[in-house]
């Protein structure tokens, strides 16, 4: 199965899903026209919502998702990025992901957070959602790490302060968690 077919299949299977609720919370902390890097944009639903108020750079490790989005949005600012290493020289006011970083191993998550801090402007925000809990689940051969407020703090780099934490329902009550951190300095 090729990258483009997987991207299209995911877009169809996830129809109707977006991070509107997460973005509404983020709006309480982030000024309009701020720069955002979205990690793991998938089909671009959250990117479309974010770009209504912000200057957004979308990214994904999959060329399939980037090509699918670029076909309808040729002027979009898109990067192919691995969420663990985030190899870009850009600086951002916010780095955002919706249920993406839970696919990283715990050691890669720690590396990702350290890199994200480097890419944030002073006072910048990290806004990420995860599956909520303290376990690892395997689904279709892919591991998903679950985090609680306590466990996520074990992976956060120094110089970051937790501003907001809340559990919410994606499929069942309290199955998901939203974290917003701020870079101190």
C-alpha positions as CSV (number, residue, x, y, z in Angstrom):
1,X,0.0,0.0,0.0
2,X,1.5,3.3,-1.0
3,X,1.8,6.6,1.0
4,X,-0.9,8.3,-1.0
5,X,-3.4,5.5,-0.7
6,X,-2.9,5.4,3.1
7,X,-3.4,9.2,3.3
8,X,-6.6,9.0,1.3
9,X,-7.9,6.0,3.3
10,X,-7.2,7.8,6.6
11,X,-8.9,11.0,5.3
12,X,-12.0,8.9,4.6
13,X,-12.0,6.9,7.9
14,X,-11.5,10.1,10.0
15,X,-14.1,12.2,8.3
16,X,-15.9,14.5,10.7
17,X,-13.0,14.4,13.2
18,X,-11.1,17.7,14.0
19,X,-9.5,19.6,16.8
20,X,-12.0,22.5,17.0
21,X,-12.4,22.1,20.7
22,X,-8.6,22.1,21.3
23,X,-8.1,25.1,19.1
24,X,-10.9,27.0,21.0
25,X,-8.9,26.4,24.2
26,X,-5.6,27.4,22.5
27,X,-7.2,30.7,21.4
28,X,-7.5,31.7,25.0
29,X,-3.7,31.7,25.2
30,X,-2.5,32.6,21.8
31,X,-2.9,36.0,20.0
32,X,-4.3,36.1,16.5
33,X,-1.7,36.2,13.7
34,X,0.8,34.2,15.8
35,X,2.9,31.7,13.9
36,X,2.1,28.0,14.4
37,X,3.8,24.8,13.4
38,X,1.4,21.9,13.2
39,X,3.1,18.5,13.7
40,X,1.4,15.6,11.9
41,X,-1.3,17.6,10.0
42,X,-2.8,14.5,8.4
43,X,-5.6,15.5,6.0
44,X,-5.3,19.1,7.2
45,X,-8.6,19.6,9.0
46,X,-7.0,21.3,12.0
47,X,-4.7,23.3,9.7
48,X,-7.8,24.7,8.0
49,X,-9.2,25.8,11.3
50,X,-5.9,27.2,12.6
51,X,-5.3,29.2,9.5
52,X,-8.5,31.2,10.0
53,X,-6.7,33.2,12.8
54,X,-3.0,32.2,12.6
55,X,0.0,32.0,10.3
56,X,0.3,28.2,10.0
57,X,3.0,25.9,8.7
58,X,1.6,22.4,8.3
59,X,3.9,19.3,8.5
60,X,3.7,15.6,8.3
61,X,6.1,12.7,7.8
62,X,3.9,11.5,5.0
63,X,4.2,12.9,1.5
64,X,0.8,11.4,0.8
65,X,-0.9,13.8,3.3
66,X,1.2,16.8,2.1
67,X,0.3,16.1,-1.6
68,X,-3.3,15.5,-0.8
69,X,-3.6,18.9,1.0
70,X,-1.4,20.7,-1.5
71,X,-3.7,19.6,-4.4
72,X,-6.5,21.8,-3.0
73,X,-4.2,24.4,-1.3
74,X,-1.3,25.0,-3.7
75,X,0.0,28.0,-1.7
76,X,0.0,26.2,1.7
77,X,3.2,26.4,3.7
78,X,4.0,22.7,4.2
79,X,7.0,20.8,5.4
80,X,7.9,17.1,5.5
81,X,9.0,16.6,9.1
82,X,9.5,13.8,11.6
83,X,7.9,14.8,14.9
84,X,10.8,13.4,16.9
85,X,13.6,15.3,15.2
86,X,11.7,18.3,13.7
87,X,14.4,19.3,11.3
88,X,13.6,22.9,10.4
89,X,15.2,26.2,11.1
90,X,11.9,28.1,11.5
91,X,10.9,29.7,14.8
92,X,7.3,29.7,16.0
93,X,5.0,31.2,18.6
94,X,3.2,27.8,19.0
95,X,3.8,24.2,18.1
96,X,0.5,22.2,17.9
97,X,-0.4,18.6,17.5
98,X,-3.7,16.7,17.8
99,X,-3.1,13.0,18.8
100,X,0.2,12.7,17.0
101,X,3.0,12.6,19.6
102,X,1.5,9.5,21.3
103,X,2.8,7.6,18.3
104,X,6.4,8.4,19.3
105,X,8.3,6.1,21.7
106,X,8.8,7.7,25.1
107,X,12.4,8.4,24.4
108,X,11.5,10.0,21.0
109,X,8.8,12.1,22.8
110,X,11.5,13.5,25.2
111,X,13.7,14.3,22.2
112,X,10.8,15.9,20.4
113,X,9.9,18.1,23.4
114,X,13.6,19.3,23.7
115,X,13.6,20.2,20.0
116,X,10.2,21.9,20.2
117,X,11.6,24.2,23.0
118,X,14.5,25.1,20.7
119,X,12.0,26.1,17.9
120,X,9.7,28.2,20.1
121,X,10.0,32.0,20.4
122,X,10.3,33.2,24.0
123,X,6.9,32.9,25.7
124,X,5.8,30.5,22.9
125,X,3.3,27.7,23.5
126,X,3.2,23.9,23.0
127,X,-0.4,22.7,22.5
128,X,-0.7,18.9,22.3
129,X,-3.4,16.3,22.8
130,X,-2.8,12.7,23.8
131,X,-4.7,9.6,24.7
132,X,-5.2,9.8,28.5
133,X,-3.9,7.1,30.8
134,X,-0.7,5.4,31.9
135,X,-0.3,2.5,29.5
136,X,0.9,1.5,26.0
137,X,-1.7,0.1,23.5
138,X,-0.9,-1.6,20.2
139,X,-3.5,-1.3,17.4
140,X,-2.9,-2.6,13.9
141,X,0.8,-3.0,14.6
142,X,1.3,0.6,15.8
143,X,2.0,1.4,19.5
144,X,0.2,4.3,21.1
145,X,1.6,5.8,24.4
146,X,-1.0,7.1,26.9
147,X,-0.1,9.9,29.3
148,X,-1.4,11.5,32.4
149,X,-0.5,14.9,33.8
150,X,2.1,13.3,36.0
151,X,3.7,11.1,33.3
152,X,3.8,13.8,30.6
153,X,5.8,16.0,33.0
154,X,8.6,13.3,33.0
155,X,9.2,14.0,29.3
156,X,9.1,17.8,29.4
157,X,12.3,19.8,28.9
158,X,13.5,22.4,31.4
159,X,12.3,25.9,30.7
160,X,8.7,24.8,30.1
161,X,5.8,25.5,32.4
162,X,2.4,23.7,32.3
163,X,-0.3,26.4,31.7
164,X,-3.3,24.2,31.0
165,X,-4.4,20.6,31.5
166,X,-7.8,19.0,30.9
167,X,-9.2,15.6,30.1
168,X,-11.9,15.4,27.6
169,X,-14.0,12.9,25.6
170,X,-13.1,11.8,22.1
171,X,-14.9,8.4,22.2
172,X,-15.5,7.8,25.9
173,X,-15.4,10.2,28.9
174,X,-11.9,11.3,29.9
175,X,-10.1,9.2,27.2
176,X,-8.1,12.2,26.0
177,X,-6.0,15.0,27.5
178,X,-5.0,18.4,26.3
179,X,-1.8,20.0,27.5
180,X,-0.7,23.6,26.9
181,X,2.9,24.5,28.0
182,X,4.7,27.8,27.8
183,X,8.4,28.4,27.1
184,X,9.9,30.5,29.9
185,X,12.6,33.0,29.1
